[in-house]
Each structure stands twice: as structure tokens, then as C-alpha cells.
Amino acid sequence: MRSNLNKTTMKALVYDGRASLREVPVPVPGPGEALVRVSVAGICKTDIEISKGYMDFRGVLGHEFCGVVEYSPDEALTGKRVVGEINAGCNECPYCRKGLSRHCPHRTVLGIQGRDGAMAEYVTLPVANLLVVPDHVPDEHAVFVEPIAAAVEILEQVHIKPADKVLIIGDGKLGLLISMVMRLSGCDPVLVGRHPEKLAVFSRLGGSALLEAALAEKPEPFDVVVEASGSPLGWELAVGRVKPRGILVLKSTYHGNLNFNAALLVIREITVVGSRCGPFAPALKLLETGLLDPTPLVSGVYGLSDAEEAFRKCGGKGALKVLLRIGEAS
């Protein structure tokens, strides 16, 4: 079933070995799914990695979006502005019954695994995945809910105390958002990276930021280290800077194998916490209350017709978040 949509085809950024703008059929929502007209989509590092072969994905790219519901089996959602959880589970396995669809063995993942993504005029997702965006939260902020949720997930997994010494490795979009979220716990996190212009974003917000080379001048270990660089070198740095019985939170997904000596983790009794997707509702609340403003992270806004150029821009030096303005909200 579908709304009175006249269009049968749409423009979309499709990856099939290379990313290119195509004309493809408008997706048809399955049982329990809604059809969403995408207003804004975000390009993130995962999308760049997919274009290099990560997850062997083929299809429409994109998992960060804000849009307007065109059709929904729940009529109360029709016309509402929404964001969407990216993992669609089977709703029957033990993980789904516990609200952990992101670990469902049968899940599809928007624009990443088995499900076309949101860098398109329309996207489909289960109604259960959709959250209504408050009126005063603009599209350009709402599109950040997915990566903010990934940052919030750390606080769901690890109790960060105000006095804790926290190190975040990686000055990309996720590292910056993690640093911003960590400050809300009352601690004073240190963000370390290799790009002065990116570190300056956090410094301007009042945060502590260091070039990786300058970290050597701070020999003291950290209670919690978050590795979000995406590089195996980040893992090595993280293991070396977490204190005995400290916590290492691993946000990076490395393409290929990671070779390391596990003995140091055992000898120093380090707890390693894998951390991936997170809860959308708390992330949306941070935007609604104004506790987090992602505006400083936006490096550019492009139209869908310039999607290929936007994709290249996102992979370029100094770029943070690049957005695609696909349509206007109702």
C-alpha cells in the first residue's frame, strides 16, 4: 500500500562499485513500513568506507536522514517530520524482544546491509523505527541524531564520573560529537587528533584539544579512553594511554584485521567495551533542549544533483559533516 504518490522513479546516490547519481524506482514499503520523503541526508565516514568495499554493500547509500512521512500504516504519522533508527530487526528473536534489534541476526541496516539507504528522494523503514522530530529542531540538526546516538551509547555502557580523566582519540565527526556528549557528564575530556582545523572546533566550544604529537607531553594515563579514529594506530595509542584497570571504548570499525598483543590487556586488566549504534530518543532530547548544537560540524550543504561532488568533498581533507538537501519539509 502507498500514498497517492504520482512518481514511480526517483533520484538516488547508488553504490555498485562506484557511487553515482541514478534514476531508480521509488521504493514500495513492506508490511509495517512507512514511505518517507527525505529532506536532508548526512554523509559520514561509514559511507566513505562502504565506497571502499566495507560490508560489501550494493544499493542506495546513506543512513543519516530527516524527512516527512508520505505514507504510513499508522495514519497518525503521515505528514510528520521524522528520523529513523537504522537497524530493522525481525521482531521475533530474543534480541528484538529485548529492544536490541541492532543485534538481531536477521536485521537489515539502512544503507549498510541489505536495505537501500536515504541518499534518495524517498526511503522506507518500519514504523517502529521512526521518531517524530520536535517542531523547533531544524532538519540540519535532526540529521545528526544517528551519530549523536552513537556517542550517547557510551554513556549508556560506561559510568563516566565528573572527576574521570577521559581521552577521545580521533578528531572526525564522531570524535567531536563524543567529546561534546562527554562534557555533558561533567568531565573535561581531552580530544586528540592530527588536524588542527578540526581540533579547533572543539576548542572554540571550550573543550580541551591536543595534536597527537603533543599528547606525549601528558604522560599520565586516563581512566577512560575512547578510540574513534578509524585507524589501527588509534588502537595502539588507546592501549598505551589507558590506566591499569581502566576502560577502553572501541568505536572504530577497521577494514581488515587488527593485529595486536592481547597480553597487555590482560596484564593491566583493561576492560574493552565495543560500542556501536545508540538510542535515538535521548539523542533527539539533547537537540530538543539545546544541550547539544551540531552546527559547528557542518562543512557544506549540497543539493541531491550535486551528490557525487558532495561525496568527494566529505572524503577530502578538513571536511567534517557534509549534508545533502534533498527536499523541503512540509
Buried (B, 14 or more C-beta within 10 A) or exposed (E): EEBEEEEEEBBBBBBEEEBEBBEBEBBEBEEBBBBBBBBBBBBBBBBBBBBEEBBEBEBBBBBBBBBBBBBBBEEEBBEBBBBBBBBBBEEEBEBBEEEBBBBBEBBBBBBBBBBBBBBBBBBBBBBBBBBEBEEEBBBBBBBBBBBBBBBBBBBEBBEBEEEBBBBBBBBBBBBBBBBBBBBBBEBBBBBBBBBEEBBEBBEEBEBBBBEBEEBEEBEEBBBBBBBBBBBBEBBBBBBEBBBEEBBBBBBBBBEEEEEEEEEEBEEBEBEBBEBEBBBBEBBBBBBBEEEBEBEBBBBBBBEBEBBBBBBBBBBEEEBBBBBBBBBEBE
